[in-house]
């Protein structure tokens, strides 16, 4: 019922939001007589802020169309490499006419970025992808909003997430390097563990960033909520059915609007201050600061619904039973044994000021992966970085990325295993592309 009420409220606010936006322009456009009245700047700023507070935020685009490689700008095209009901595997393919740069790009490592399915869209990792593209071939998981998946597609459990990751690794190739950010560190470690236990060739390296491998260590407010409430509490209080105006009507989900409320509730003063600063920037005519605010909140306010089965499985497995660290996690009848991983190098990254995954939670992966030689295990603490700072922003670009880049390069040049030559079917004749590609 709550979801239906929310949708009704959103529908009622939509005309008001559009009216506020139009009226704000009326008080700011230089050709409008209202723009020259007293307090017009404040009127326009206030109405613009009302518009942004009331509007619906759609999924943003990656908008990565070019990147600099070896000092040369190369074109980037976003392609769907593999599509499943609950996720698309995206590839960011690079194109250039420069033969030297093309040869260099073809020789660069392949990276699979596993984005979190925890509220925000994969575009939250836009900065991560853009930086990686300078030195790597990049794939990323793009999780689908559960309200857009018809009931006929069936449920989506945490086990299914693991199987998806395994399928993506096999598709990208066994010579890839896997980077998991936040939530997926746990299922990615499980996926690679199960592949190792079955004798499959595992990725050359895995980088785990800011994730709850062992949520008992330095628990944060997020961890405490998941650990202190019962499983039935989550079932009864945060799970709702998708309304009839979406393709996934009737599907049980953890709605995005509830998740967004939780995000804001963690730092309400910061968000209030940010919105007031935005109002002042508009009044002062500081367009650069105002646009920076818009870009951030266009991403921050765009949320997706999570499948109820997946969310509840994660609560129980990761934050209540601690099944991974206790060695009791069973996936499809197979026990998850990180100690079976021997041919994949490991790097963990934590932010000093991370208020979502506390200190030591990600680093715990090293104790679990006892089969990896100690000389092939590394940990990096990003001093001064919060949770988002380890994969986005200045600290990511200047501090964290060089560590990950060098780690991947090391094990791409000298992998712990020699992957078997892949058999490829002959390609059908195609029209000549405009530009050579990596």
C-alpha positions in Angstrom: 0.0 0.0 0.0 2.9 2.4 0.8 4.3 2.0 -2.7 0.9 2.9 -4.2 0.6 6.0 -2.0 4.1 7.1 -2.9 3.3 6.8 -6.6 0.1 8.7 -6.1 2.0 11.5 -4.4 4.6 11.5 -7.2 1.9 11.9 -9.8 0.3 14.8 -7.9 3.6 16.6 -7.5 4.7 16.1 -11.1 2.6 19.1 -12.5 3.6 21.3 -9.6 7.3 20.4 -10.3 6.9 21.4 -14.0 5.1 24.6 -13.1 7.9 25.5 -10.6 10.5 24.9 -13.3 8.6 27.0 -15.9 8.0 29.9 -13.4 11.6 29.8 -12.4 12.6 30.5 -16.0 10.0 33.3 -16.1 11.9 35.1 -13.3 15.4 34.5 -14.7 15.2 34.8 -18.5 16.7 38.1 -19.6 13.9 38.7 -22.1 11.2 38.3 -19.5 9.9 41.5 -17.8 9.6 39.6 -14.5 13.3 39.0 -14.5 13.9 42.7 -13.8 11.6 43.0 -10.8 12.9 43.2 -7.2 13.8 39.8 -5.7 13.5 38.1 -9.1 16.7 36.2 -8.4 15.4 34.8 -5.1 12.1 33.9 -6.7 13.7 32.1 -9.5 16.2 30.3 -7.2 13.4 29.2 -4.8 11.2 27.9 -7.5 14.1 26.1 -9.1 14.9 24.4 -5.8 11.2 23.4 -5.4 11.3 21.9 -8.9 14.3 19.7 -8.0 12.9 18.6 -4.7 9.6 17.5 -6.3 10.8 16.1 -9.6 11.3 12.4 -10.5 14.9 11.4 -11.2 15.4 9.0 -14.0 18.4 6.7 -14.5 21.3 8.9 -15.7 23.5 8.0 -18.7 27.2 7.2 -18.5 27.9 9.9 -21.1 31.4 8.6 -21.7 32.1 9.4 -25.4 35.8 9.9 -25.4 38.9 9.2 -23.2 42.5 10.1 -23.5 44.9 7.2 -24.1 48.6 7.9 -24.3 47.9 11.6 -24.9 45.4 10.9 -27.8 41.7 11.4 -27.6 39.9 8.2 -28.6 36.2 7.6 -29.2 34.2 5.4 -26.8 31.0 3.6 -27.6 28.8 2.0 -25.0 27.7 -1.5 -26.1 25.6 -4.3 -24.6 27.9 -7.3 -24.5 25.4 -9.7 -22.7 21.9 -9.2 -21.5 20.0 -11.1 -18.8 16.6 -10.3 -17.2 18.1 -8.5 -14.2 21.3 -7.2 -15.6 23.1 -6.0 -18.7 26.8 -6.5 -19.2 28.1 -3.3 -20.8 31.3 -2.8 -22.7 32.9 0.5 -23.3 34.6 0.0 -26.7 37.4 2.4 -27.8 38.1 3.5 -31.4 41.0 5.3 -32.9 42.7 5.8 -36.3 46.2 6.1 -34.7 48.0 2.7 -35.3 50.3 3.1 -32.3 47.5 3.9 -29.9 45.4 1.1 -31.4 48.2 -1.4 -30.9 48.6 -0.2 -27.3 44.9 -0.5 -26.5 44.7 -4.0 -27.9 47.5 -5.1 -25.5 45.9 -3.5 -22.4 44.3 -5.6 -19.6 40.6 -6.4 -19.6 38.7 -5.3 -16.5 35.2 -6.4 -15.3 33.8 -3.9 -12.9 31.0 -5.4 -10.8 28.8 -2.5 -9.7 26.7 -2.6 -6.6 23.0 -3.6 -6.6 22.2 -1.6 -3.5 20.0 1.3 -4.5 21.9 3.5 -7.0 22.4 2.8 -10.6 25.8 1.6 -12.0 26.3 5.1 -13.4 27.4 6.0 -9.9 30.7 4.4 -11.0 31.0 6.7 -14.0 34.3 8.2 -12.7 35.6 4.7 -12.0 34.9 3.6 -15.6 36.3 6.8 -17.2 39.6 6.5 -15.3 40.0 2.8 -16.0 39.4 3.3 -19.7 42.7 5.2 -20.0 44.6 2.0 -19.4 42.2 -0.9 -19.8 39.4 -2.6 -21.8 36.4 -2.1 -19.5 33.2 -4.0 -18.9 30.6 -3.2 -16.2 27.5 -4.8 -14.8 24.4 -2.6 -15.3 21.7 -3.9 -12.9 18.1 -3.5 -14.0 15.5 -1.7 -11.8 13.4 -4.6 -10.5 10.2 -2.7 -11.1 10.9 -2.9 -14.8 11.3 -6.7 -14.8 8.0 -8.6 -15.5 7.0 -11.3 -13.0 7.4 -13.9 -15.8 11.2 -13.5 -15.4 11.0 -15.2 -12.0 12.6 -14.3 -8.7 16.2 -13.1 -8.3 18.1 -14.4 -5.3 21.6 -13.8 -4.0 22.6 -17.1 -5.6 21.4 -15.8 -8.9 23.6 -12.7 -8.5 26.6 -15.1 -8.0 25.7 -17.1 -11.1 25.4 -13.9 -13.1 28.9 -12.8 -12.0 30.3 -16.2 -13.1 28.6 -16.0 -16.5 30.0 -12.5 -17.0 33.5 -13.6 -16.1 33.3 -16.5 -18.5 32.0 -14.2 -21.2 34.7 -11.6 -20.7 37.4 -14.2 -20.6 39.5 -16.0 -18.0 42.4 -13.5 -18.5 40.3 -10.7 -17.0 40.7 -8.7 -13.8 37.7 -8.3 -11.6 37.0 -5.1 -9.6 34.1 -5.2 -7.1 32.9 -2.0 -5.4 31.0 -2.1 -2.1 28.1 -4.6 -1.9 29.3 -7.0 -4.6 32.6 -7.8 -2.9 30.8 -10.6 -1.0 29.1 -12.3 -4.0 32.1 -11.8 -6.2 34.3 -13.5 -3.7 31.8 -16.3 -3.5 31.6 -16.6 -7.3 35.3 -16.9 -7.8 35.6 -19.3 -4.8 33.0 -21.6 -6.4 34.8 -21.5 -9.7 38.1 -22.4 -8.0 36.5 -25.2 -6.1 35.2 -26.7 -9.3 38.6 -26.5 -11.1 37.7 -23.6 -13.4 40.3 -21.0 -14.3 39.8 -18.0 -12.2 40.5 -14.3 -13.1 44.0 -13.1 -13.0 43.3 -10.7 -10.2 40.4 -9.5 -8.0 40.2 -6.0 -6.4 37.7 -5.5 -3.6 36.8 -2.0 -2.6 34.9 -0.9 0.5 32.8 -4.0 0.9 31.3 -5.9 3.9 33.3 -9.1 3.7 33.2 -9.3 7.5 30.5 -6.9 8.7 31.3 -7.6 12.3 34.4 -5.5 12.2 34.0 -1.8 13.0 30.2 -1.9 12.4 28.7 1.2 10.9 25.1 2.6 11.2 24.3 0.6 8.1 25.7 -2.6 9.5 23.9 -2.1 12.9 20.5 -1.7 11.3 20.9 -4.9 9.4 22.3 -6.8 12.4 20.0 -5.4 15.1 16.6 -5.9 13.3 15.2 -9.4 12.8 14.8 -11.0 9.4 11.0 -10.8 9.8 11.2 -7.1 10.6 12.7 -6.5 7.1 10.1 -8.7 5.5 7.2 -6.9 7.2 8.5 -3.3 7.0 10.5 -2.7 3.8 9.1 -5.1 1.2 6.3 -3.9 -1.0 4.8 -4.9 -4.4 5.4 -2.9 -7.5 2.3 -0.9 -8.5 0.4 -1.6 -11.7 1.9 1.2 -13.8 5.2 -0.6 -14.2 6.2 -3.7 -16.2 7.1 -5.5 -13.0 3.7 -5.0 -11.5 3.1 -7.4 -8.5 6.8 -8.1 -8.0 8.0 -7.9 -4.4 10.8 -5.3 -4.0 12.7 -3.2 -1.6 11.6 0.2 -3.2 14.1 2.7 -4.3 12.3 5.6 -2.5 12.7 3.8 0.8 16.4 3.3 0.2 16.8 7.0 -0.8 15.1 8.0 2.5 17.6 5.9 4.3 20.5 7.5 2.4 19.3 11.0 3.3 18.6 10.1 6.9 22.2 9.2 7.5 23.3 12.8 6.9 20.2 15.1 6.9 22.1 18.2 8.0 24.6 17.8 5.2 21.8 17.5 2.6 19.9 20.5 4.0 23.1 22.6 3.9 23.8 21.5 0.4 20.4 22.5 -0.9 20.6 25.9 0.9 24.0 26.5 -0.7 22.5 25.6 -4.1 19.8 28.3 -3.5 22.5 30.8 -2.6 24.6 29.9 -5.7 21.5 30.5 -7.9 20.9 33.9 -6.2 24.6 34.9 -6.7 24.7 33.6 -10.3 27.4 31.1 -9.5 26.5 28.8 -12.4 29.5 26.4 -12.0 28.7 25.6 -8.4 25.0 25.2 -9.1 25.7 22.8 -12.0 28.0 20.8 -9.8 25.1 20.4 -7.3 22.7 19.4 -10.1 25.1 16.7 -11.4 25.6 15.2 -8.0 22.0 15.1 -7.0 20.9 13.9 -10.5 22.9 10.8 -9.7 22.3 10.6 -5.9 18.5 10.9 -6.2 18.2 8.3 -9.0 17.5 5.0 -7.3 16.2 1.6 -8.3 14.1 -1.1 -6.7 15.9 -4.2 -5.5 14.3 -7.7 -5.8 13.0 -8.7 -2.4 14.5 -12.2 -2.5 18.0 -10.8 -3.2 17.7 -8.1 -0.6 16.5 -10.4 2.2 19.1 -13.1 1.2 21.8 -10.4 1.6 20.5 -9.3 5.0 20.5 -12.8 6.3 23.7 -14.2 4.7 26.0 -11.2 5.0 24.8 -9.2 8.0 23.1 -11.8 10.3 24.5 -15.2 9.7 28.0 -14.0 8.5 27.9 -17.1 6.4 31.0 -16.3 4.3 33.4 -15.7 7.2 31.9 -18.6 9.2 32.3 -21.0 6.4 28.7 -22.0 6.3 27.5 -20.4 3.0 25.9 -22.9 0.7 25.2 -21.9 -2.9 23.2 -24.4 -4.9 24.5 -27.3 -2.8 28.2 -26.1 -3.0 30.0 -24.7 0.0 31.8 -21.4 -0.6 35.5 -21.9 0.1 37.6 -18.8 -0.5 40.7 -20.9 0.6 40.4 -22.8 -2.7 41.4 -19.7 -4.7 45.1 -20.1 -5.5 45.6 -18.6 -9.0 44.1 -15.1 -8.5 46.0 -12.2 -7.0 44.1 -10.1 -4.4 44.0 -6.4 -3.6 41.7 -4.9 -1.0 41.0 -1.1 -0.7 39.4 0.7 2.2 38.7 4.4 2.8 40.0 5.9 6.1 36.7 7.7 6.6 34.3 5.1 5.2 31.0 5.3 7.1 29.3 2.5 5.2 31.9 -0.3 5.3 34.0 0.1 8.4 37.7 -0.4 8.8 38.8 -4.0 8.4 35.6 -5.3 6.8 37.1 -5.6 3.3 40.6 -6.5 4.5 39.1 -9.6 6.1 39.2 -11.2 2.6 42.9 -11.9 3.1 42.3 -14.2 6.0 39.7 -16.1 4.1 41.8 -16.4 0.9 44.5 -18.4 2.6 45.2 -20.4 -0.6 46.7 -17.3 -2.3 50.4 -16.9 -1.6 51.0 -13.9 0.8 53.3 -12.3 -1.8 50.2 -12.0 -4.1 48.0 -10.3 -1.5 47.9 -6.6 -1.1 46.0 -4.0 0.9 45.7 -0.2 0.5 44.2 2.3 2.9 43.0 5.5 1.1 43.8 8.2 3.7 41.2 10.9 3.9 38.8 9.1 1.6 35.2 8.3 2.5 33.1 5.5 1.0 32.5 7.3 -2.3 36.0 8.7 -2.4 37.6 5.3 -3.0 36.0 5.0 -6.4 35.0 8.6 -7.4 36.6 12.0 -7.2 40.0 13.4 -6.7 41.3 10.9 -4.2 40.2 8.0 -6.5 42.0 9.5 -9.5 45.1 10.6 -7.7 45.6 8.0 -5.0 43.5 4.8 -5.4 43.6 4.4 -9.2 47.4 4.3 -9.6 47.6 1.5 -7.0 44.9 -0.5 -8.8 46.4 0.2 -12.3 49.8 -1.0 -11.2 48.4 -4.0 -9.4 46.5 -5.1 -12.6 49.4 -4.4 -14.8 51.7 -6.6 -12.7 49.5 -9.7 -12.8 48.5 -9.1 -16.5 52.1 -9.2 -17.4 52.9 -12.2 -15.2 49.6 -14.1 -14.4 49.6 -16.7 -11.7 48.1 -19.1 -14.3 48.4 -19.5 -18.0 44.9 -19.4 -19.5 44.1 -21.9 -22.2 43.7 -20.6 -25.7 40.0 -19.7 -26.3 38.3 -21.3 -29.3 36.5 -18.7 -31.3 33.9 -19.3 -34.0 34.8 -17.6 -37.3 33.2 -14.2 -37.7 30.8 -13.5 -40.5 31.8 -10.9 -43.1 30.9 -7.4 -41.9 31.1 -4.0 -43.3 34.3 -2.1 -42.7 34.1 -0.1 -39.5 34.6 3.6 -39.5 37.6 3.3 -37.1 39.8 0.4 -36.0 38.9 -0.8 -32.5 40.7 -2.3 -29.7 
